[in-house]
Amino acid sequence: MRRTMLFLPGNSPNMVINGGVLGADSIIFDLEDAVSPDEKDGARILVRNVLRAGRFPDCEIIVRINGLDTPYWEEDVEAITPLKPDLLMPTKVSGGDYIKKLSEKMAEVERTHGLQEGGVGLIPLLETTLGIENAFHIAVSDPRVKALYLGAEDLTANLRCKRTKKGDEIFYSRSRLVCAARAAEIDAYDTPFTEIDDMEGLEADARLAKSLGFTGKAVISPDMWSASTGIQPFPGRDRTCQVCV
């Protein structure tokens, strides 16, 4: 069950190597926003080597790659796809053509390495107004697409409005994404709550996401993951989810 997805910066050796001990359902190794341009190559190599070592038998593995409007995405796909993560998370997805271009590149890499085509799925990150308006077309653009994920920080910048704790400014976007995902019969994941010291606010935001129909929620720190699920971030503890199930 994919209740919450925990982001880990791809340029942090300690977090990347030890991410499996946190007990998260899904780990997102981030090669995009968390990594500065001068560290892109190093982060890609680090994540590649850690995945090659097979350190995460009990976690779903997701890798957030750089956008197709950057010079980094093809190297991301070439390095990561052969290691067969469960999902790649493309960023700033604007429409179905974006997904088709990415899927074709992934298929090329899979063929080169003798892998089954389509074995690695996609969870597109919708964080622009165009992406939100094209949400259903993105959802049905390719069989690799397994879920949609909302990215509110860049979205509100694109909307030219202030990102607030209450989140009224993203209510339409949340609803539009959930409707598109459900119509396509795939999952929908809510944006992280970024006030890392406000656990009551996190719980309220997670409950709102649940009430709107989201499958689960992304989080940006182990403490927030624990608070949003009611699970202690260590293996062998109670894994009952109190909010996001």
N, C-alpha and C positions, 0 to 999 in steps of 0.2 A: 504494500500500500504506500503510495507516494503522498504523504500528508504534508510534509514540509521539505523544502530544498535549501540547503545551507551553502552559501557562497564562500569560497576560499580563494584568496588572491593567488594567482599562479606564479607570482614572483617571491613567495614566502616559503622557503624550504621547510621550516618547522611545521607550518600549518598544512602544507601540501602532503608532507610525508606522514604526519600523524592524524590527518583528517578522519581516518577510519575508526579511531578510538572514540569518537564523539557519539556514535550510535545513530546518526542521522539516516533517514530513509534514502535521501539522495544528496550527493555532494556535487556542487557546481564548481569546477576548476575554472577560474576566470582568467582569460587571456586578453580581455578587452579593457574595460574602464579601470580596473584595479592595477593595470600595468602601464607604466609610462613608455613612450616610444623607444627610448634607448634600452629598455629591458625586455622588449617583445621577444627577441630571439632567445634570451636566457630563460624566460618563463616558459616558452614553448618547449624547449629542451628539457627543463625540469619536469614539467607535467608529463611529457612523453616518457621520460625515464621512470617516473614513479608508476605510471600506468603499466609500463612494460614489466615492472617488478611484481604486478598483481597483488598489491597490498590491501585491496578493498573487496574481499569476497562477499561481504554482507551489505554492501551499499550499491545503490544504483549510481552510475557514473555519468555525469553530464559535463561537457566542456563548452564554455561560452567562448566562441571564436570572434575574431574581429570582423567588422562589417565589410560587405562587398565593395564599398566605396573607399577602402583602404588598401595599401600595398601588402597587407599582412595575411589576408584571409586564405589565399591559395596555399601558402606554406603551412598555415594552421591545419587545413584540411589534409594536406599531404602527410603531415607528421602524426596527426591524431587518429584519423580514420582507420589506418591499418591496425591500430590497437583495439579496435572494436569497443569503444565506449557505448553505453546504451543510447545516448542522445548527444547531438551537437545542438547548441543554442546560438543560432544566428541573430545578429543584432540589427536594430532599426529596419526591420523587414517592412517593406512598403507595399508589396503585392505578390501575386502568384508567380510572376516572371522571375522575381528575386529567388524564390524557393526553387523554381525549375533550374535556374542557372547553377545554384549551389548543389542540387541533387545530381545534376549531370557531372559536375566535378567530382563529387563523392563516388559516383558509379565508376568513373574513369580510374580513380585510385583503387577502388575495390577490385576491378578487373586486373589492374597491374599487379596486385598482391594475391591474386587467386582467391579472393573472398566472394561470398555470395552477395550479389547486388541487392541493396536495400536493407542490409543487416543493421545498419546504424540509422536510428531515427532522428527526427528533428523536433525541437520545441521552439518555434519562432518567437522572438521577443518583439512585441509590438509597442513602440515607444515614440511614434509620430502620429500626427493627425491622419495622414494618408494611410498608414498602417491600420489604424482603428477603423476607418471607413471601409477598408478592403479586408476586414477581418475574416469574413466567411470565405472569400475567394482564396485567401491565404490558407485557411484551414483545409480546403478541399483541393489544393493545387497539386499535391503529390502524396502518394501513400506513405512516405516517410514521416509526414506530419502527425505527431501523436498527441500534441497539446498546444495550447496558446498560452503565452505568458505576458502579463502587462508590466510595462516599465514606466512608472509614473513620473520619475524625476525629469527625464528628457522630454517626456510627453508634455508636461506642464510648461517647460521652456518653449516648446513648439506652439503651445496654445497661447503663449505670452500672458500667462497668469501665474500667480503665486501658489506654490505647493503648500498646503495647509495640513495641520494634523487631523482635522475633521474629514477632509477629503471631498467636500462637496464638488470641487472643481473637476474631479475625475469620476463622478458618479455615472455620467453618460458613458464614458469610455469603459468603465467596469461592466456595465450592463450590456453594452454592444459586444464586448469580447466574449462574455459568458454566453449570450444568445448565439453568436457565431459558432462557438465551440460545441455547444449542445446540439445545434442544428447539424453540425458535421459529425456528431457522435464521438467527440474527443474531449480530453480534459481541459480545464481552464485553471490557471494559477495566478494568484494576486501578487501585486507589487509588494516589496518589503516595506515595513514600517521603520522609518529611519531614526526615530527618537530613541536611541539605544538605552537611555536611562529611565524611560517611561514605560514600565511594564504594564501598568493599568491601561495606558493608551494602546499598547500592543495588543492586549487581550480584546479590548473593544474593537480595534481595527480587524482583528482576526474573526471575531464574531460577526461583524458586518460583512466581511468577505464570504463567510459561510452562508449568511442569510441571503446573499445575492446569487448563490449557486456555484461559487468557486469550489474546485476540488481540493485545493490546498493553497499554501502561501510560501513564498520565498522569504528567507531571513538572512541577515548579514552578520550575525555573531552567534556563537554557541549559547550564550546566556539568553538571547532573544529566542533562539530555537527552543530551548528548554521551557521558557515561559509560555511560548505560544502553543506548545503541545502538552505541557504538564509532564514531560519526560526529562529526567536528569541526563545531562550530556555525557554519560559514561556507560559502557556496556554492562549488561547484567542487571540493570535497574528496571523498574516498572516501565513498560512501554505503552501505557494507556494514554491515548490522546484525549484531552479534555476540550479542545477548542476546534480543531481543524477537521476532524473526522466528519 
